[in-house]
């Protein structure tokens, strides 16, 4: 993404216990919540993991 010009990339880890494949369900849920925040009228992405 950075190679394509994005300046707002943030890497997040669901937990240190899971690898790439095992954390897919968590990241899918976080991603859905992030997109849903825009559907609910947010002009700026909601913080869904912190």
MOPAC internal coordinates of N, CA, C and O (Angstrom, degrees):
PM7 1SCF
backbone

  N    0.0000 0     0.00 0     0.00 0    0    0    0
  C    1.4501 1     0.00 0     0.00 0    1    0    0
  C    1.5229 1   110.89 1     0.00 0    2    1    0
  O    1.2310 1   121.04 1   140.44 1    3    2    1
  N    1.3315 1   115.61 1   -39.56 1    3    2    1
  C    1.4698 1   118.15 1   179.13 1    5    3    2
  C    1.5242 1   111.36 1   -64.43 1    6    5    3
  O    1.2310 1   120.38 1   145.14 1    7    6    5
  N    1.3277 1   116.87 1   -34.86 1    7    6    5
  C    1.4596 1   120.06 1   178.43 1    9    7    6
  C    1.5211 1   111.56 1   -63.90 1   10    9    7
  O    1.2310 1   120.55 1   154.81 1   11   10    9
  N    1.3438 1   116.55 1   -25.19 1   11   10    9
  C    1.4584 1   121.16 1   178.92 1   13   11   10
  C    1.5237 1   112.86 1   -91.91 1   14   13   11
  O    1.2310 1   120.37 1  -172.20 1   15   14   13
  N    1.3347 1   116.89 1     7.80 1   15   14   13
  C    1.4530 1   119.52 1   173.06 1   17   15   14
  C    1.5144 1   117.46 1   104.78 1   18   17   15
  O    1.2310 1   119.64 1   177.22 1   19   18   17
  N    1.3316 1   118.29 1    -2.78 1   19   18   17
  C    1.4572 1   119.14 1  -179.60 1   21   19   18
  C    1.5253 1   110.81 1   -69.75 1   22   21   19
  O    1.2310 1   121.32 1   -40.98 1   23   22   21
  N    1.3266 1   115.07 1   139.02 1   23   22   21
  C    1.4582 1   120.50 1   179.56 1   25   23   22
  C    1.5276 1   111.63 1  -115.25 1   26   25   23
  O    1.2310 1   119.99 1  -177.99 1   27   26   25
  N    1.3205 1   117.62 1     2.01 1   27   26   25
  C    1.4601 1   120.49 1  -174.10 1   29   27   26
  C    1.5345 1   112.90 1  -121.49 1   30   29   27
  O    1.2310 1   119.99 1  -140.76 1   31   30   29
  N    1.3039 1   117.63 1    39.24 1   31   30   29
  C    1.4614 1   121.26 1  -179.90 1   33   31   30
  C    1.5234 1   109.55 1   -84.19 1   34   33   31
  O    1.2310 1   120.75 1   -48.11 1   35   34   33
  N    1.3319 1   116.18 1   131.89 1   35   34   33
  C    1.4607 1   121.63 1   174.92 1   37   35   34
  C    1.5231 1   108.07 1  -127.80 1   38   37   35
  O    1.2310 1   120.81 1   -51.52 1   39   38   37
  N    1.2948 1   116.06 1   128.48 1   39   38   37
  C    1.4550 1   120.29 1   175.82 1   41   39   38
  C    1.5174 1   108.39 1   -92.58 1   42   41   39
  O    1.2310 1   121.04 1   -45.00 1   43   42   41
  N    1.3024 1   115.61 1   135.00 1   43   42   41
  C    1.4651 1   120.84 1   179.94 1   45   43   42
  C    1.5193 1   108.75 1  -129.67 1   46   45   43
  O    1.2310 1   120.87 1   -34.57 1   47   46   45
  N    1.2964 1   115.93 1   145.43 1   47   46   45
  C    1.4576 1   121.51 1   176.14 1   49   47   46
  C    1.5187 1   108.41 1  -114.73 1   50   49   47
  O    1.2310 1   120.45 1   -49.27 1   51   50   49
  N    1.3180 1   116.74 1   130.73 1   51   50   49
  C    1.4584 1   120.38 1   176.23 1   53   51   50
  C    1.5276 1   109.51 1   -68.66 1   54   53   51
  O    1.2310 1   120.86 1   140.39 1   55   54   53
  N    1.2969 1   115.96 1   -39.61 1   55   54   53
  C    1.4522 1   122.73 1   178.73 1   57   55   54
  C    1.5192 1   109.17 1  -169.20 1   58   57   55
  O    1.2310 1   119.99 1   -21.78 1   59   58   57
  N    1.2863 1   117.63 1   158.22 1   59   58   57
  C    1.4660 1   121.13 1   177.95 1   61   59   58
  C    1.5275 1   111.43 1   -81.10 1   62   61   59
  O    1.2310 1   119.97 1   168.97 1   63   62   61
  N    1.3289 1   117.67 1   -11.03 1   63   62   61
  C    1.4625 1   122.07 1  -176.74 1   65   63   62
  C    1.5238 1   113.17 1   -77.60 1   66   65   63
  O    1.2310 1   119.96 1   154.42 1   67   66   65
  N    1.3271 1   117.67 1   -25.58 1   67   66   65
  C    1.4555 1   120.97 1  -174.21 1   69   67   66
  C    1.5154 1   111.50 1  -106.58 1   70   69   67
  O    1.2310 1   121.05 1   -33.70 1   71   70   69
  N    1.3233 1   115.59 1   146.30 1   71   70   69
  C    1.4505 1   121.23 1   174.15 1   73   71   70
  C    1.5226 1   110.70 1   -88.18 1   74   73   71
  O    1.2310 1   120.86 1    12.63 1   75   74   73
  N    1.3071 1   115.97 1  -167.37 1   75   74   73
  C    1.4592 1   122.59 1  -176.20 1   77   75   74
  C    1.5321 1   111.94 1   -58.24 1   78   77   75
  O    1.2310 1   119.91 1   130.37 1   79   78   77
  N    1.3118 1   117.78 1   -49.63 1   79   78   77
  C    1.4639 1   121.00 1  -176.10 1   81   79   78
  C    1.5238 1   111.75 1   -70.72 1   82   81   79
  O    1.2310 1   120.21 1   136.22 1   83   82   81
  N    1.3201 1   117.20 1   -43.78 1   83   82   81
  C    1.4647 1   120.81 1  -175.55 1   85   83   82
  C    1.5193 1   113.91 1   -67.81 1   86   85   83
  O    1.2310 1   120.09 1   154.60 1   87   86   85
  N    1.3099 1   117.44 1   -25.40 1   87   86   85
  C    1.4738 1   118.46 1  -178.24 1   89   87   86
  C    1.5254 1   111.95 1   -91.66 1   90   89   87
  O    1.2310 1   119.65 1  -177.61 1   91   90   89
  N    1.3127 1   118.27 1     2.39 1   91   90   89
  C    1.4654 1   121.40 1  -176.85 1   93   91   90
  C    1.5272 1   112.68 1   -57.96 1   94   93   91
  O    1.2310 1   119.58 1   140.34 1   95   94   93
  N    1.3235 1   118.42 1   -39.66 1   95   94   93
  C    1.4667 1   120.24 1  -179.68 1   97   95   94
  C    1.5217 1   110.73 1   -63.65 1   98   97   95
  O    1.2310 1   120.27 1   139.62 1   99   98   97
  N    1.3345 1   117.10 1   -40.38 1   99   98   97
  C    1.4601 1   120.44 1   179.42 1  101   99   98
  C    1.5228 1   111.34 1   -66.47 1  102  101   99
  O    1.2310 1   120.57 1   134.69 1  103  102  101
  N    1.3155 1   116.51 1   -45.31 1  103  102  101
  C    1.4591 1   119.12 1  -178.70 1  105  103  102
  C    1.5280 1   111.23 1   -67.60 1  106  105  103
  O    1.2310 1   120.32 1   148.01 1  107  106  105
  N    1.3239 1   117.00 1   -31.99 1  107  106  105
  C    1.4742 1   119.72 1   176.06 1  109  107  106
  C    1.5199 1   110.67 1   -63.97 1  110  109  107
  O    1.2310 1   120.55 1   137.95 1  111  110  109
  N    1.3166 1   116.56 1   -42.05 1  111  110  109
  C    1.4651 1   120.69 1   179.16 1  113  111  110
  C    1.5238 1   110.65 1   -66.00 1  114  113  111
  O    1.2310 1   119.86 1   134.38 1  115  114  113
  N    1.3346 1   117.87 1   -45.62 1  115  114  113
  C    1.4577 1   121.39 1   178.65 1  117  115  114
  C    1.5218 1   111.05 1   -60.66 1  118  117  115
  O    1.2310 1   120.63 1   139.46 1  119  118  117
  N    1.3256 1   116.39 1   -40.54 1  119  118  117
  C    1.4620 1   120.36 1  -179.99 1  121  119  118
  C    1.5204 1   110.57 1   -64.72 1  122  121  119
  O    1.2310 1   119.98 1   136.67 1  123  122  121
  N    1.3292 1   117.64 1   -43.33 1  123  122  121
  C    1.4602 1   120.92 1   178.12 1  125  123  122
  C    1.5273 1   110.85 1   -61.74 1  126  125  123
  O    1.2310 1   120.45 1   136.82 1  127  126  125
  N    1.3169 1   116.74 1   -43.18 1  127  126  125
  C    1.4632 1   120.13 1   178.93 1  129  127  126
  C    1.5282 1   110.77 1   -62.28 1  130  129  127
  O    1.2310 1   120.41 1   141.80 1  131  130  129
  N    1.3276 1   116.81 1   -38.20 1  131  130  129
  C    1.4677 1   121.27 1   179.69 1  133  131  130
  C    1.5197 1   110.55 1   -63.89 1  134  133  131
  O    1.2310 1   120.43 1   132.62 1  135  134  133
  N    1.3536 1   116.78 1   -47.38 1  135  134  133
  C    1.4678 1   119.60 1   178.24 1  137  135  134
  C    1.5185 1   111.52 1   -66.71 1  138  137  135
  O    1.2310 1   119.80 1   143.01 1  139  138  137
  N    1.3281 1   117.99 1   -36.99 1  139  138  137
  C    1.4616 1   120.82 1   178.02 1  141  139  138
  C    1.5227 1   111.77 1   -61.34 1  142  141  139
  O    1.2310 1   120.02 1   149.06 1  143  142  141
  N    1.3390 1   117.58 1   -30.94 1  143  142  141
  C    1.4605 1   119.72 1   179.80 1  145  143  142
  C    1.5276 1   110.77 1   -62.26 1  146  145  143
  O    1.2310 1   119.70 1   147.15 1  147  146  145
  N    1.3214 1   118.18 1   -32.85 1  147  146  145
  C    1.4650 1   121.31 1   176.56 1  149  147  146
  C    1.5227 1   110.81 1   -72.43 1  150  149  147
  O    1.2310 1   120.56 1   142.53 1  151  150  149
  N    1.3262 1   116.53 1   -37.47 1  151  150  149
  C    1.4647 1   119.90 1   178.98 1  153  151  150
  C    1.5204 1   110.97 1   -64.70 1  154  153  151
  O    1.2310 1   120.33 1   152.74 1  155  154  153
  N    1.3211 1   116.97 1   -27.26 1  155  154  153
  C    1.4599 1   121.47 1  -179.63 1  157  155  154
  C    1.5254 1   112.09 1   -86.51 1  158  157  155
  O    1.2310 1   120.46 1  -173.97 1  159  158  157
  N    1.3348 1   116.73 1     6.03 1  159  158  157
  C    1.4563 1   120.05 1   173.80 1  161  159  158
  C    1.5148 1   116.04 1   103.89 1  162  161  159
  O    1.2310 1   119.84 1  -178.32 1  163  162  161
  N    1.3159 1   117.91 1     1.68 1  163  162  161
  C    1.4574 1   119.70 1   179.79 1  165  163  162
  C    1.5221 1   110.23 1   -68.29 1  166  165  163
  O    1.2310 1   120.73 1   -45.37 1  167  166  165
  N    1.3231 1   116.21 1   134.63 1  167  166  165
  C    1.4680 1   120.62 1   175.63 1  169  167  166
  C    1.5236 1   110.38 1   -88.04 1  170  169  167
  O    1.2310 1   121.21 1   158.81 1  171  170  169
  N    1.3219 1   115.28 1   -21.19 1  171  170  169
  C    1.4586 1   122.40 1   178.62 1  173  171  170
  C    1.5272 1   106.84 1  -124.19 1  174  173  171
  O    1.2310 1   120.38 1   -38.50 1  175  174  173
  N    1.2935 1   116.88 1   141.50 1  175  174  173
  C    1.4592 1   120.64 1  -176.24 1  177  175  174
  C    1.5191 1   111.57 1   -57.78 1  178  177  175
  O    1.2310 1   121.43 1   -42.69 1  179  178  177
  N    1.3192 1   114.87 1   137.31 1  179  178  177
  C    1.4509 1   120.06 1   176.06 1  181  179  178
  C    1.5107 1   109.84 1   -72.53 1  182  181  179
  O    1.2310 1   120.80 1   -32.13 1  183  182  181
  N    1.3042 1   116.08 1   147.87 1  183  182  181
  C    1.4578 1   120.77 1   176.81 1  185  183  182
  C    1.5205 1   106.56 1   -84.25 1  186  185  183
  O    1.2310 1   120.13 1   -66.42 1  187  186  185
  N    1.3337 1   117.36 1   113.58 1  187  186  185
  C    1.4547 1   120.88 1  -175.84 1  189  187  186
  C    1.5158 1   112.86 1  -108.08 1  190  189  187
  O    1.2310 1   120.36 1   174.98 1  191  190  189
  N    1.3047 1   116.92 1    -5.02 1  191  190  189
  C    1.4686 1   120.61 1   179.72 1  193  191  190
  C    1.5051 1   107.22 1  -147.56 1  194  193  191
  O    1.2310 1   120.24 1   -48.94 1  195  194  193
  N    1.2650 1   117.14 1   131.06 1  195  194  193
  C    1.4319 1   114.90 1  -178.70 1  197  195  194
  C    1.4194 1   114.15 1  -157.07 1  198  197  195
  O    1.2310 1   120.10 1   180.00 1  199  198  197

